[in-house]
Amino acid sequence: MRGVLPLKSLKCLYNSFIESHLLYCASVWGTASQNSLKPLFSAQKKGVRALNSKSRLFYDSKSGTIPSHTKPIFTAHKLLALPNIITKSILCLIQKTRLKVAPDNIQLLFSPTSPTSAPQYYTRSTSLPIKILDVPEFRLERSKRQAAYIGPILYNHIVPCANATLN
């Protein structure tokens, strides 16, 4: 199809058949193990390669040529790779809880930092990062892949960086 359809139509097909499925509940299934996400990421990369007319889609055993790298294609078409889609989905979920638009059960997952745990004044000697959300403590490593754990860490890191960029 990539030799028949224009790029705009190919991108529309990618968005409707691949990216829409990756966006659906990505904050829930996106915290699965890397081995579970690997087939999804491979499928996404195959779809992205179809956007580029010069890229090789599959491994050719006769000539030994490997498929094209996808990072330049993601960048050229301004598409998000699977790990970035998952990060965006988790951050959007947290933003919905901060705006009080998310369901009550989801809002309970992310609690704001209590005023007593945060220093009142931040100076140059303050080595603690600004915490907006409390990061829950989990005993098991498997629990540390949940959105309730990853989300506050991402949000506490992203929001101060974004505020510094805007100022």
Rosetta constraint file for C-alpha pairs under 8 A:
AtomPair CA 1 CA 5 HARMONIC 5.89 0.50
AtomPair CA 2 CA 6 HARMONIC 7.37 0.50
AtomPair CA 2 CA 7 HARMONIC 7.73 0.50
AtomPair CA 2 CA 10 HARMONIC 6.98 0.50
AtomPair CA 2 CA 50 HARMONIC 6.26 0.50
AtomPair CA 2 CA 51 HARMONIC 6.71 0.50
AtomPair CA 2 CA 52 HARMONIC 7.66 0.50
AtomPair CA 2 CA 53 HARMONIC 6.23 0.50
AtomPair CA 3 CA 53 HARMONIC 7.01 0.50
AtomPair CA 5 CA 9 HARMONIC 6.18 0.50
AtomPair CA 5 CA 10 HARMONIC 6.47 0.50
AtomPair CA 6 CA 10 HARMONIC 6.43 0.50
AtomPair CA 7 CA 11 HARMONIC 6.08 0.50
AtomPair CA 7 CA 51 HARMONIC 6.70 0.50
AtomPair CA 8 CA 12 HARMONIC 6.24 0.50
AtomPair CA 9 CA 13 HARMONIC 6.21 0.50
AtomPair CA 10 CA 14 HARMONIC 6.18 0.50
AtomPair CA 10 CA 50 HARMONIC 7.84 0.50
AtomPair CA 10 CA 51 HARMONIC 6.08 0.50
AtomPair CA 11 CA 15 HARMONIC 6.14 0.50
AtomPair CA 11 CA 51 HARMONIC 6.69 0.50
AtomPair CA 12 CA 16 HARMONIC 6.15 0.50
AtomPair CA 13 CA 17 HARMONIC 5.83 0.50
AtomPair CA 13 CA 18 HARMONIC 7.79 0.50
AtomPair CA 14 CA 18 HARMONIC 5.28 0.50
AtomPair CA 14 CA 19 HARMONIC 6.35 0.50
AtomPair CA 14 CA 47 HARMONIC 6.63 0.50
AtomPair CA 14 CA 48 HARMONIC 7.45 0.50
AtomPair CA 15 CA 19 HARMONIC 4.81 0.50
AtomPair CA 15 CA 20 HARMONIC 6.02 0.50
AtomPair CA 16 CA 20 HARMONIC 5.54 0.50
AtomPair CA 17 CA 21 HARMONIC 6.85 0.50
AtomPair CA 18 CA 22 HARMONIC 6.46 0.50
AtomPair CA 18 CA 44 HARMONIC 6.79 0.50
AtomPair CA 18 CA 47 HARMONIC 7.22 0.50
AtomPair CA 19 CA 23 HARMONIC 6.11 0.50
AtomPair CA 19 CA 44 HARMONIC 7.92 0.50
AtomPair CA 20 CA 24 HARMONIC 6.42 0.50
AtomPair CA 22 CA 26 HARMONIC 6.44 0.50
AtomPair CA 22 CA 82 HARMONIC 7.42 0.50
AtomPair CA 22 CA 85 HARMONIC 7.61 0.50
AtomPair CA 23 CA 85 HARMONIC 6.84 0.50
AtomPair CA 23 CA 86 HARMONIC 7.85 0.50
AtomPair CA 23 CA 89 HARMONIC 7.46 0.50
AtomPair CA 25 CA 29 HARMONIC 6.57 0.50
AtomPair CA 25 CA 30 HARMONIC 7.95 0.50
AtomPair CA 25 CA 89 HARMONIC 7.92 0.50
AtomPair CA 26 CA 30 HARMONIC 4.92 0.50
AtomPair CA 26 CA 85 HARMONIC 7.29 0.50
AtomPair CA 26 CA 86 HARMONIC 5.39 0.50
AtomPair CA 26 CA 89 HARMONIC 6.03 0.50
AtomPair CA 26 CA 90 HARMONIC 7.70 0.50
AtomPair CA 27 CA 31 HARMONIC 6.87 0.50
AtomPair CA 27 CA 86 HARMONIC 5.86 0.50
AtomPair CA 27 CA 87 HARMONIC 7.71 0.50
AtomPair CA 27 CA 89 HARMONIC 5.31 0.50
AtomPair CA 27 CA 90 HARMONIC 4.95 0.50
AtomPair CA 27 CA 93 HARMONIC 7.54 0.50
AtomPair CA 27 CA 147 HARMONIC 6.54 0.50
AtomPair CA 28 CA 147 HARMONIC 7.11 0.50
AtomPair CA 30 CA 37 HARMONIC 7.47 0.50
AtomPair CA 30 CA 83 HARMONIC 8.00 0.50
AtomPair CA 30 CA 86 HARMONIC 5.51 0.50
AtomPair CA 31 CA 86 HARMONIC 7.91 0.50
AtomPair CA 31 CA 145 HARMONIC 5.31 0.50
AtomPair CA 31 CA 146 HARMONIC 5.64 0.50
AtomPair CA 31 CA 147 HARMONIC 6.56 0.50
AtomPair CA 32 CA 36 HARMONIC 6.29 0.50
AtomPair CA 32 CA 37 HARMONIC 6.82 0.50
AtomPair CA 32 CA 145 HARMONIC 6.96 0.50
AtomPair CA 33 CA 37 HARMONIC 6.53 0.50
AtomPair CA 33 CA 145 HARMONIC 7.82 0.50
AtomPair CA 34 CA 38 HARMONIC 6.04 0.50
AtomPair CA 35 CA 39 HARMONIC 7.82 0.50
AtomPair CA 36 CA 40 HARMONIC 7.92 0.50
AtomPair CA 37 CA 41 HARMONIC 6.26 0.50
AtomPair CA 38 CA 42 HARMONIC 6.15 0.50
AtomPair CA 39 CA 43 HARMONIC 6.15 0.50
AtomPair CA 40 CA 44 HARMONIC 6.18 0.50
AtomPair CA 40 CA 82 HARMONIC 7.94 0.50
AtomPair CA 41 CA 45 HARMONIC 6.19 0.50
AtomPair CA 41 CA 81 HARMONIC 7.75 0.50
AtomPair CA 41 CA 82 HARMONIC 5.95 0.50
AtomPair CA 42 CA 46 HARMONIC 6.32 0.50
AtomPair CA 43 CA 47 HARMONIC 6.38 0.50
AtomPair CA 44 CA 48 HARMONIC 6.24 0.50
AtomPair CA 44 CA 81 HARMONIC 7.83 0.50
AtomPair CA 44 CA 82 HARMONIC 7.53 0.50
AtomPair CA 45 CA 49 HARMONIC 6.12 0.50
AtomPair CA 45 CA 70 HARMONIC 6.32 0.50
AtomPair CA 46 CA 50 HARMONIC 6.54 0.50
AtomPair CA 46 CA 57 HARMONIC 6.28 0.50
AtomPair CA 47 CA 51 HARMONIC 7.13 0.50
AtomPair CA 48 CA 52 HARMONIC 7.34 0.50
AtomPair CA 48 CA 70 HARMONIC 6.99 0.50
AtomPair CA 48 CA 73 HARMONIC 6.89 0.50
AtomPair CA 48 CA 74 HARMONIC 7.15 0.50
AtomPair CA 49 CA 53 HARMONIC 7.99 0.50
AtomPair CA 49 CA 55 HARMONIC 5.97 0.50
AtomPair CA 49 CA 56 HARMONIC 7.17 0.50
AtomPair CA 49 CA 57 HARMONIC 6.03 0.50
AtomPair CA 49 CA 68 HARMONIC 7.30 0.50
AtomPair CA 49 CA 70 HARMONIC 6.59 0.50
AtomPair CA 49 CA 73 HARMONIC 7.23 0.50
AtomPair CA 50 CA 55 HARMONIC 7.53 0.50
AtomPair CA 50 CA 57 HARMONIC 7.02 0.50
AtomPair CA 51 CA 73 HARMONIC 7.89 0.50
AtomPair CA 52 CA 73 HARMONIC 7.01 0.50
AtomPair CA 55 CA 67 HARMONIC 7.19 0.50
AtomPair CA 55 CA 68 HARMONIC 5.32 0.50
AtomPair CA 56 CA 66 HARMONIC 7.39 0.50
AtomPair CA 56 CA 67 HARMONIC 4.84 0.50
AtomPair CA 56 CA 68 HARMONIC 5.30 0.50
AtomPair CA 57 CA 67 HARMONIC 5.32 0.50
AtomPair CA 57 CA 68 HARMONIC 6.94 0.50
AtomPair CA 58 CA 66 HARMONIC 6.76 0.50
AtomPair CA 58 CA 67 HARMONIC 5.10 0.50
AtomPair CA 59 CA 64 HARMONIC 7.04 0.50
AtomPair CA 59 CA 65 HARMONIC 5.94 0.50
AtomPair CA 59 CA 66 HARMONIC 4.61 0.50
AtomPair CA 59 CA 67 HARMONIC 5.47 0.50
AtomPair CA 60 CA 64 HARMONIC 5.37 0.50
AtomPair CA 60 CA 65 HARMONIC 5.32 0.50
AtomPair CA 60 CA 66 HARMONIC 6.52 0.50
AtomPair CA 61 CA 65 HARMONIC 7.23 0.50
AtomPair CA 69 CA 73 HARMONIC 7.82 0.50
AtomPair CA 70 CA 74 HARMONIC 6.17 0.50
AtomPair CA 71 CA 75 HARMONIC 6.24 0.50
AtomPair CA 72 CA 76 HARMONIC 5.95 0.50
AtomPair CA 73 CA 77 HARMONIC 6.11 0.50
AtomPair CA 74 CA 78 HARMONIC 5.79 0.50
AtomPair CA 74 CA 79 HARMONIC 4.93 0.50
AtomPair CA 74 CA 80 HARMONIC 6.60 0.50
AtomPair CA 74 CA 81 HARMONIC 7.01 0.50
AtomPair CA 75 CA 79 HARMONIC 6.49 0.50
AtomPair CA 80 CA 84 HARMONIC 5.69 0.50
AtomPair CA 80 CA 85 HARMONIC 5.87 0.50
AtomPair CA 81 CA 85 HARMONIC 6.19 0.50
AtomPair CA 82 CA 86 HARMONIC 6.26 0.50
AtomPair CA 83 CA 87 HARMONIC 6.27 0.50
AtomPair CA 84 CA 88 HARMONIC 6.02 0.50
AtomPair CA 85 CA 89 HARMONIC 6.07 0.50
AtomPair CA 86 CA 90 HARMONIC 6.25 0.50
AtomPair CA 87 CA 91 HARMONIC 6.18 0.50
AtomPair CA 87 CA 154 HARMONIC 7.93 0.50
AtomPair CA 88 CA 92 HARMONIC 6.05 0.50
AtomPair CA 89 CA 93 HARMONIC 6.19 0.50
AtomPair CA 90 CA 94 HARMONIC 6.34 0.50
AtomPair CA 90 CA 147 HARMONIC 6.61 0.50
AtomPair CA 90 CA 151 HARMONIC 5.90 0.50
AtomPair CA 91 CA 95 HARMONIC 6.15 0.50
AtomPair CA 91 CA 151 HARMONIC 6.46 0.50
AtomPair CA 91 CA 154 HARMONIC 7.27 0.50
AtomPair CA 91 CA 155 HARMONIC 6.46 0.50
AtomPair CA 92 CA 96 HARMONIC 6.18 0.50
AtomPair CA 93 CA 97 HARMONIC 6.46 0.50
AtomPair CA 93 CA 102 HARMONIC 7.48 0.50
AtomPair CA 94 CA 98 HARMONIC 6.23 0.50
AtomPair CA 94 CA 110 HARMONIC 7.23 0.50
AtomPair CA 94 CA 151 HARMONIC 6.88 0.50
AtomPair CA 94 CA 152 HARMONIC 7.91 0.50
AtomPair CA 94 CA 155 HARMONIC 7.61 0.50
AtomPair CA 95 CA 99 HARMONIC 6.19 0.50
AtomPair CA 96 CA 100 HARMONIC 6.05 0.50
AtomPair CA 96 CA 101 HARMONIC 5.19 0.50
AtomPair CA 96 CA 102 HARMONIC 5.24 0.50
AtomPair CA 97 CA 101 HARMONIC 6.00 0.50
AtomPair CA 97 CA 102 HARMONIC 5.09 0.50
AtomPair CA 97 CA 103 HARMONIC 7.90 0.50
AtomPair CA 97 CA 106 HARMONIC 7.21 0.50
AtomPair CA 97 CA 107 HARMONIC 5.14 0.50
AtomPair CA 97 CA 110 HARMONIC 7.47 0.50
AtomPair CA 98 CA 107 HARMONIC 8.00 0.50
AtomPair CA 100 CA 107 HARMONIC 7.49 0.50
AtomPair CA 102 CA 106 HARMONIC 6.38 0.50
AtomPair CA 102 CA 107 HARMONIC 6.34 0.50
AtomPair CA 103 CA 107 HARMONIC 6.37 0.50
AtomPair CA 104 CA 108 HARMONIC 6.41 0.50
AtomPair CA 105 CA 109 HARMONIC 7.17 0.50
AtomPair CA 106 CA 110 HARMONIC 7.47 0.50
AtomPair CA 107 CA 111 HARMONIC 7.54 0.50
AtomPair CA 109 CA 148 HARMONIC 5.65 0.50
AtomPair CA 110 CA 133 HARMONIC 6.77 0.50
AtomPair CA 110 CA 134 HARMONIC 7.34 0.50
AtomPair CA 110 CA 148 HARMONIC 6.43 0.50
AtomPair CA 110 CA 152 HARMONIC 7.10 0.50
AtomPair CA 111 CA 133 HARMONIC 5.82 0.50
AtomPair CA 111 CA 134 HARMONIC 5.92 0.50
AtomPair CA 112 CA 132 HARMONIC 5.91 0.50
AtomPair CA 112 CA 133 HARMONIC 4.27 0.50
AtomPair CA 112 CA 134 HARMONIC 5.78 0.50
AtomPair CA 113 CA 117 HARMONIC 6.89 0.50
AtomPair CA 113 CA 118 HARMONIC 7.12 0.50
AtomPair CA 113 CA 131 HARMONIC 6.57 0.50
AtomPair CA 113 CA 132 HARMONIC 5.53 0.50
AtomPair CA 113 CA 133 HARMONIC 4.88 0.50
AtomPair CA 113 CA 134 HARMONIC 4.94 0.50
AtomPair CA 114 CA 118 HARMONIC 6.93 0.50
AtomPair CA 114 CA 134 HARMONIC 7.94 0.50
AtomPair CA 115 CA 119 HARMONIC 7.87 0.50
AtomPair CA 118 CA 130 HARMONIC 7.76 0.50
AtomPair CA 118 CA 131 HARMONIC 7.18 0.50
AtomPair CA 122 CA 126 HARMONIC 5.76 0.50
AtomPair CA 130 CA 156 HARMONIC 6.98 0.50
AtomPair CA 130 CA 160 HARMONIC 7.16 0.50
AtomPair CA 131 CA 156 HARMONIC 5.45 0.50
AtomPair CA 132 CA 152 HARMONIC 7.90 0.50
AtomPair CA 132 CA 155 HARMONIC 7.65 0.50
AtomPair CA 132 CA 156 HARMONIC 5.69 0.50
AtomPair CA 133 CA 152 HARMONIC 5.42 0.50
AtomPair CA 133 CA 153 HARMONIC 7.98 0.50
AtomPair CA 133 CA 155 HARMONIC 7.48 0.50
AtomPair CA 133 CA 156 HARMONIC 6.49 0.50
AtomPair CA 134 CA 152 HARMONIC 6.54 0.50
AtomPair CA 135 CA 148 HARMONIC 7.95 0.50
AtomPair CA 135 CA 149 HARMONIC 6.03 0.50
AtomPair CA 135 CA 152 HARMONIC 5.60 0.50
AtomPair CA 135 CA 153 HARMONIC 6.53 0.50
AtomPair CA 136 CA 148 HARMONIC 7.45 0.50
AtomPair CA 136 CA 149 HARMONIC 6.06 0.50
AtomPair CA 137 CA 149 HARMONIC 7.91 0.50
AtomPair CA 138 CA 143 HARMONIC 6.17 0.50
AtomPair CA 138 CA 144 HARMONIC 6.47 0.50
AtomPair CA 139 CA 143 HARMONIC 7.47 0.50
AtomPair CA 140 CA 144 HARMONIC 6.92 0.50
AtomPair CA 141 CA 145 HARMONIC 7.31 0.50
AtomPair CA 142 CA 146 HARMONIC 7.86 0.50
AtomPair CA 143 CA 149 HARMONIC 7.72 0.50
AtomPair CA 144 CA 149 HARMONIC 5.64 0.50
AtomPair CA 144 CA 150 HARMONIC 6.90 0.50
AtomPair CA 145 CA 149 HARMONIC 6.79 0.50
AtomPair CA 145 CA 150 HARMONIC 6.45 0.50
AtomPair CA 146 CA 150 HARMONIC 6.20 0.50
AtomPair CA 147 CA 151 HARMONIC 5.18 0.50
AtomPair CA 148 CA 152 HARMONIC 6.99 0.50
AtomPair CA 149 CA 153 HARMONIC 6.87 0.50
AtomPair CA 150 CA 154 HARMONIC 6.22 0.50
AtomPair CA 151 CA 155 HARMONIC 6.00 0.50
AtomPair CA 152 CA 156 HARMONIC 5.80 0.50
AtomPair CA 153 CA 157 HARMONIC 6.26 0.50
AtomPair CA 154 CA 158 HARMONIC 5.95 0.50
AtomPair CA 155 CA 159 HARMONIC 5.84 0.50
AtomPair CA 156 CA 160 HARMONIC 6.93 0.50
AtomPair CA 157 CA 161 HARMONIC 6.66 0.50
AtomPair CA 158 CA 162 HARMONIC 6.06 0.50
AtomPair CA 159 CA 163 HARMONIC 6.09 0.50
AtomPair CA 160 CA 164 HARMONIC 6.08 0.50
AtomPair CA 161 CA 165 HARMONIC 6.24 0.50
AtomPair CA 162 CA 166 HARMONIC 6.22 0.50
AtomPair CA 163 CA 167 HARMONIC 6.21 0.50
